[in-house]
Amino acid sequence: MNEPKTKFYLHEQYFEELKNLPWNLDLDKWEKRGIKFLDIRKGISRHTVKFLRVKYSSFAIKQTTEEVAAVETSSYEKLLRLGIHTLVPVGYVVSSPRNGDELAFAITILEEKALPDSYLYRLNFNEKNIKIIWDAVAELLATLHFNNIFWGDASLANALVRFFKVKDEKGRVKTELKAILADAETVRWLPKMTAKKRTEDLRFFFDSMHWLNEDYKKAGYTRGNFATSKDKKYILQKYKDEYARLKKIDAFEKETGINVRKHFHSVNNVFALESIKKQIDEHKWYLNEKAEEEINIKEAASAWLKEVYYPIINEFEKLDIFEYFPFKNSVGLYVDIMTHKYYLSREAGKDIGIEESIKSYFVKYAEDVPLFSKVKSIFKGIKKLFY
């Protein structure tokens, strides 16, 4: 008679907590061995998935095959290295019982603060809140595709949503809703993410919305339809916008040599990058004229950061200007002021200058209008930065 064998492919720090679980049994039979599972809100799954706490950690355990467990664990690790929100893998376990087929289990850290899609549809969300969820889903899909990753089983059933506390460049904390890829079984890395494969992933996702809508209605999970043409149109547009933003950032970095995250922390739209690129081009022209020779774009971009952008941001910081625009980061405020200047100049039929632009912007948008008098003192310093 063959002795049962168990192979552990786990991160070392979790081995002691997990080694004595009844890996030679199907998950559905663990409770008979005294294992108490956590009663956690979960969505619809084609696999047996259970949640439990062992000593210091809580885990999600999915019964599957060895091949799938190995691939999925590796996929989670790759996704995390790219900064994509997904489950944190612990590893997998393979067991060969005395009598019966081989058993395999994929283990991840339990996302206790995340919610499955099915639970969300029991809540009476208004349209604004629903759109926040769609924004998170669209961002996840766009990020995957930008990184040449094909989800394969793109579905709300394979995603969780969670609020994350994030700090901006000024250390201010805000809360953002993010979608978490919660099933990496069908994830594939492609040499190039073609338009055809992107469409395939999106079409499958939209089809799955219909299937899930019906499943949830039968299960009593949802209070209304969430697979409407309006929903799909909104998700598709947000996806296109986010994908375009990521592509624009990539092209901008390659052309200018500027690391967007390092210098600007975050750029939320394509227009902001186009505005910055235009200003770099103008600075390049100025440098060409000054040097009486052609300066390449990367040199000009570096000079623009050093001679224009950072000095202006430093002037703003000296007077705590950002306190009056709490929802703006540095690059956002800078671009907004320069855009405001552009439209005012076009309306006036001439260049109105940076001083008038800043005055107008602060009077119109600052949360504390008396700031206007305080701002006057920085005009001279800033004007010197504009040839």
Buried (B, 14 or more C-beta within 10 A) or exposed (E): EEEBEBEBBBBEEBEEBBEEBBBBBBBEEBEEEEBEEBEBEBBBEEEEBBBBBBEEBBBBBBBBBBEBBBBBBBBBBBBBEEEBBBBEBBBBBBBBBEEEEEBBBBBBBBBEEBBBBBBBBBEEBEEEEBBEBBBBBBBBBBBBBBBBBBBBBBBBBBBBBBEEEEEBBEEEEEEEBBBBBBBBBBBEEEEEBEEEBBEBBBEBBBEBBEBBBEBBBEEEBBEEBBBEEEBBEBBBEBBEBBBBBBBBBEEBBEEBBBEBEEBBBBBBBBEBBEBBBEBBBBBBEBBEEEEEEEBEBBBBBBBBBEBBBBBBBEBBEEBEBBEBBEEBBBBBBBBBBBBBBBEBBEEEEEEBBBBBBBBBBBEEBBEEEEBEEBBEEBBEEBEEBEE
